[in-house]
Amino acid sequence: MLNNLKVLRAMRDWSQQDLAERLEVSRQSVNAIETGKYDPSLPLAFRIAELFELPIEQIFTSPSKKD
C-alpha cells in the first residue's frame, strides 16, 4: 500500500521515533510502513489518520490507484 506518511511526518518535524511513540508502536514499524514493507492494521491506520487529522484515503493509497 502506498502512503505519504514520511512527508506528513517531515512536515511536523517528527522523527520516526517521535511518530512511533505517538502511535505506541516501534520505530521499526514506522519505517516498515513508510517504505511499503508493511501494511498497517486497520486500527493502526485509523490511529495514524486521527493523529494527522486526515481521512485514511489521504494517507494511504491502493497500488491499483497509482497515477
VOLOLO-322525 format. One record per residue (C-alpha): residue number from 1; x, y, z; residue in three letters. Coordinates in steps of 0.5 Angstrom, whole numbers, plus 500, padded with zeros to 3 digits. Each point is the difference from the previous one (the first is absolute). Example, Ala and Ser with C-alpha at 12.3 -4.5 7.8 and 13.67 -1.06 7.14 Angstrom:
PASE    i   c1   c2   c3   aa
PASE    1  525  491  516  Ala
PASE    2  502  507  498  Ser
REM end
This chain:
PASE    i   c1   c2   c3   aa
PASE    1  500  500  500  Met
PASE    2  503  507  498  Leu
PASE    3  500  505  505  Asn
PASE    4  502  507  502  Asn
PASE    5  502  499  507  Leu
PASE    6  507  502  499  Lys
PASE    7  498  507  497  Val
PASE    8  495  501  506  Leu
PASE    9  505  499  505  Arg
PASE   10  505  504  497  Ala
PASE   11  495  506  500  Met
PASE   12  499  499  507  Arg
PASE   13  508  500  501  Asp
PASE   14  499  493  504  Trp
PASE   15  505  494  499  Ser
PASE   16  498  493  499  Gln
PASE   17  501  499  508  Gln
PASE   18  495  506  501  Asp
PASE   19  495  497  496  Leu
PASE   20  501  493  503  Ala
PASE   21  499  503  507  Glu
PASE   22  493  504  498  Arg
PASE   23  498  493  497  Leu
PASE   24  502  496  505  Glu
PASE   25  504  495  495  Val
PASE   26  507  499  499  Ser
PASE   27  505  505  495  Arg
PASE   28  501  494  496  Gln
PASE   29  492  499  499  Ser
PASE   30  500  507  498  Val
PASE   31  506  499  495  Asn
PASE   32  497  494  497  Ala
PASE   33  493  504  499  Ile
PASE   34  504  506  497  Glu
PASE   35  504  495  495  Thr
PASE   36  494  496  498  Gly
PASE   37  503  494  503  Lys
PASE   38  494  499  505  Tyr
PASE   39  492  502  499  Asp
PASE   40  498  502  507  Pro
PASE   41  494  497  503  Ser
PASE   42  493  504  499  Leu
PASE   43  500  502  508  Pro
PASE   44  507  503  499  Leu
PASE   45  498  503  493  Ala
PASE   46  495  504  504  Phe
PASE   47  504  502  505  Arg
PASE   48  505  503  495  Ile
PASE   49  494  503  497  Ala
PASE   50  498  503  506  Glu
PASE   51  507  503  502  Leu
PASE   52  501  503  494  Phe
PASE   53  492  503  500  Glu
PASE   54  499  497  493  Leu
PASE   55  496  495  496  Pro
PASE   56  503  493  500  Ile
PASE   57  500  501  492  Glu
PASE   58  504  506  500  Gln
PASE   59  506  496  504  Ile
PASE   60  499  493  496  Phe
PASE   61  499  498  493  Thr
PASE   62  499  494  497  Ser
PASE   63  505  498  495  Pro
PASE   64  495  499  495  Ser
PASE   65  498  507  500  Lys
PASE   66  507  503  498  Lys
PASE   67  500  506  496  Asp
REM end
